[in-house]
Amino acid sequence: MAKILICDKMDESTVQKIQERWGADVKIGQSPEELAQNIEPYEAVIVRSATKVREPAIDAGKNLRVIIRGGVGIDNIDHEYARGKGIDVRNTPSASSDSVAEIALAHMFALSRNLHKSNVTMRKGEWLKKQYKGTELAGKTLGIVGIGRIGQSLAKKANALGMNVIAFDKFVEDSPLDFVKMVSLDDLLAQSDYVSLHIPSSPEGYVIGAAELAKMKNGAYLINAARGGVVDEKALLEALDSGKIAGAGIDVWEKEPTENTELASHENVCCTPHLGASTAEAQKRVGAEVVSVLAEYFD
């Protein structure tokens, strides 16, 4: 039997399949220090976003062959350090693309039609119909920063709604979709009614800070379902307070769980607690990809 450690909650049928096929221990909620103490016997470690696999745990993983991230981003793993020690780091890049694209679109709908506000005021017994005049998505320009799998999925959905879609990606010159025009980041910020981010966090710092927010069209909306740390939350709050930005849809935060109650409670913010990949369909696909990776090593 293989020595496999599952560190975060996963689709139950996937956990059962792994345990029946190879055997696995499930230890959820470990701190980085606890993981470093427990990791030595294991050949494979499976995490989602909650568990952090840092250098001390990697050093302690004397038998580690592979670290598998059930999801896209691997910033919760010191992946370069792990690979430098001969440990493979894998993810499940395509499993949650549609789910994340859908939550970005959901934030766009909510902000445009004041769903985030009216859902709260209606529960208070308030009928504020005249105050909540919205706007349609059709005919508006969506700027997608990062035109990978998730960005392309969102682009297709937006195109079907009649939106004009432009994109910027520092790694992509030619558009992967014939209806998406590639532009510079500055042009995207200036032209877009909605800016949606689908990029990893950068070691160089914020991708969207005060300077970038200032370049956005007055009254535009910003959607972040990418990674916390991509957007400067302090600068975003200032842009919301000034009215420069009409609203923001935020699924990911600089610190999770977020302690930025001022931003989360802002009347022009639609917020969710990192739910992008949290659909039954995505989790089953994540599980299937994790099983496929394990099969490469242990079958």
KAKA-V45339 format. One record per pair of residues at least 4 apart in sequence whose ideal C-beta (glycine too) atoms are under 6 Angstrom apart, sorted by the first residue. I is the first residue (numbers start at 1). J is the second residue. D is the distance in Angstrom with one decimal. If there is no record, write none. Layout:
BEGIN
I | J | D
I | J | D
END
This chain:
BEGIN
1 | 23 | 3.9
2 | 22 | 4.2
2 | 43 | 5.7
2 | 298 | 4.3
3 | 41 | 5.3
3 | 42 | 4.7
3 | 43 | 4.8
4 | 22 | 5.8
4 | 24 | 4.0
4 | 44 | 4.6
5 | 25 | 5.4
5 | 42 | 4.3
5 | 45 | 4.9
6 | 24 | 5.4
6 | 26 | 4.6
6 | 46 | 4.8
7 | 47 | 4.7
7 | 51 | 4.1
8 | 47 | 5.4
8 | 48 | 3.8
8 | 50 | 5.1
8 | 51 | 5.3
9 | 28 | 5.9
10 | 14 | 5.2
10 | 15 | 5.5
11 | 283 | 4.3
11 | 284 | 5.5
11 | 287 | 4.3
14 | 287 | 2.9
17 | 21 | 5.9
18 | 24 | 4.8
19 | 24 | 5.0
22 | 298 | 5.2
30 | 34 | 4.1
30 | 35 | 4.6
32 | 52 | 4.8
32 | 54 | 4.8
35 | 39 | 5.6
35 | 57 | 4.6
36 | 56 | 4.3
36 | 57 | 4.2
36 | 60 | 4.7
39 | 57 | 5.2
39 | 60 | 5.2
39 | 61 | 4.6
40 | 60 | 5.5
40 | 62 | 5.5
43 | 63 | 5.3
43 | 65 | 4.9
44 | 66 | 5.0
45 | 67 | 5.0
46 | 68 | 4.8
47 | 51 | 4.1
47 | 69 | 5.8
48 | 70 | 4.8
48 | 71 | 5.7
49 | 71 | 6.0
49 | 76 | 5.8
52 | 76 | 5.0
53 | 57 | 5.3
53 | 67 | 5.7
53 | 77 | 4.4
54 | 78 | 5.4
55 | 78 | 5.2
55 | 81 | 5.3
58 | 81 | 5.9
58 | 82 | 5.0
64 | 87 | 4.9
65 | 297 | 5.9
66 | 88 | 4.4
66 | 297 | 5.8
67 | 77 | 5.7
67 | 82 | 6.0
67 | 89 | 5.0
68 | 90 | 5.0
68 | 290 | 5.5
68 | 293 | 5.4
69 | 74 | 5.0
69 | 91 | 4.3
70 | 92 | 5.7
70 | 286 | 4.6
70 | 290 | 5.4
71 | 277 | 5.9
72 | 91 | 6.0
72 | 93 | 5.5
73 | 200 | 5.7
73 | 227 | 5.7
74 | 79 | 4.9
74 | 91 | 5.5
75 | 201 | 5.6
77 | 89 | 5.8
79 | 89 | 4.3
82 | 87 | 4.2
82 | 89 | 5.3
83 | 89 | 6.0
90 | 293 | 5.0
92 | 286 | 4.9
92 | 289 | 3.7
94 | 149 | 5.6
95 | 282 | 5.8
95 | 285 | 3.7
95 | 286 | 4.3
95 | 289 | 5.3
96 | 100 | 5.5
96 | 277 | 3.6
96 | 282 | 4.2
97 | 149 | 4.2
97 | 150 | 4.8
97 | 153 | 4.8
98 | 153 | 5.3
99 | 277 | 5.3
99 | 279 | 4.4
99 | 282 | 4.0
100 | 150 | 4.8
100 | 225 | 5.5
100 | 276 | 4.0
101 | 150 | 5.4
101 | 153 | 3.8
101 | 154 | 4.0
103 | 225 | 5.4
103 | 251 | 5.8
103 | 276 | 4.9
104 | 154 | 5.5
104 | 196 | 5.0
104 | 223 | 5.1
104 | 225 | 4.5
105 | 157 | 5.5
107 | 223 | 5.1
107 | 249 | 2.6
107 | 270 | 5.2
108 | 194 | 5.6
110 | 115 | 4.1
110 | 116 | 4.8
110 | 270 | 4.5
111 | 221 | 5.3
111 | 247 | 4.3
111 | 249 | 5.7
111 | 270 | 5.4
112 | 134 | 5.3
112 | 135 | 5.1
112 | 137 | 6.0
113 | 134 | 4.0
114 | 118 | 5.3
114 | 132 | 3.9
114 | 134 | 5.5
115 | 119 | 5.7
116 | 270 | 3.9
118 | 122 | 5.6
118 | 132 | 5.3
121 | 126 | 4.1
121 | 128 | 5.4
128 | 132 | 5.8
137 | 161 | 5.2
137 | 163 | 5.7
138 | 161 | 5.8
138 | 162 | 3.6
140 | 163 | 5.6
140 | 193 | 4.1
141 | 164 | 4.6
141 | 191 | 5.6
141 | 192 | 5.1
141 | 193 | 5.1
142 | 158 | 4.8
142 | 163 | 4.8
142 | 165 | 5.1
142 | 194 | 4.8
143 | 166 | 5.2
143 | 188 | 4.0
143 | 192 | 3.1
143 | 195 | 4.7
144 | 151 | 4.6
144 | 155 | 5.9
144 | 167 | 4.4
144 | 196 | 5.4
145 | 168 | 5.4
145 | 197 | 4.9
145 | 199 | 5.8
146 | 151 | 4.9
146 | 169 | 5.7
146 | 198 | 3.8
146 | 199 | 3.7
147 | 151 | 4.1
147 | 167 | 4.3
147 | 169 | 4.6
147 | 172 | 5.6
150 | 198 | 4.5
151 | 198 | 4.2
152 | 176 | 5.9
155 | 165 | 4.8
155 | 177 | 5.7
155 | 180 | 5.3
158 | 163 | 4.1
158 | 165 | 5.4
159 | 165 | 5.7
159 | 179 | 5.2
165 | 180 | 4.9
166 | 181 | 4.9
166 | 183 | 5.1
166 | 188 | 5.7
167 | 180 | 5.2
167 | 182 | 5.7
168 | 183 | 6.0
168 | 185 | 4.6
168 | 188 | 4.7
175 | 180 | 4.7
175 | 182 | 4.9
183 | 187 | 4.1
183 | 188 | 5.2
186 | 215 | 6.0
187 | 191 | 5.9
188 | 192 | 5.7
189 | 215 | 4.2
189 | 216 | 4.8
190 | 215 | 5.9
193 | 220 | 5.6
194 | 221 | 4.8
195 | 222 | 5.2
196 | 223 | 4.1
197 | 224 | 4.9
197 | 226 | 4.3
197 | 230 | 5.5
198 | 226 | 5.3
199 | 226 | 5.4
200 | 227 | 5.8
201 | 227 | 4.3
201 | 229 | 4.2
201 | 230 | 5.5
202 | 207 | 5.8
206 | 232 | 4.3
207 | 230 | 4.9
208 | 212 | 4.6
208 | 231 | 4.6
209 | 232 | 4.2
209 | 235 | 5.3
210 | 235 | 4.0
213 | 235 | 5.7
213 | 239 | 4.4
216 | 220 | 4.8
219 | 246 | 4.5
221 | 246 | 5.7
221 | 247 | 4.9
222 | 245 | 5.8
222 | 248 | 4.7
223 | 249 | 4.3
224 | 231 | 5.1
224 | 250 | 5.4
224 | 252 | 5.9
225 | 251 | 4.3
225 | 276 | 4.8
226 | 230 | 5.1
227 | 252 | 5.5
228 | 252 | 4.5
228 | 253 | 4.5
228 | 254 | 4.6
229 | 254 | 5.4
231 | 236 | 5.6
233 | 254 | 5.4
233 | 260 | 5.5
233 | 263 | 5.5
237 | 263 | 5.1
239 | 244 | 4.4
239 | 245 | 4.2
240 | 245 | 5.3
240 | 266 | 5.6
240 | 268 | 5.3
247 | 268 | 4.3
248 | 269 | 5.2
249 | 270 | 4.7
250 | 271 | 5.0
251 | 272 | 4.8
251 | 274 | 5.9
251 | 276 | 5.2
252 | 274 | 5.5
253 | 258 | 3.9
255 | 259 | 6.0
256 | 274 | 5.9
258 | 264 | 5.9
260 | 264 | 6.0
261 | 265 | 5.5
264 | 271 | 4.9
277 | 282 | 4.9
294 | 298 | 5.6
295 | 299 | 4.6
END
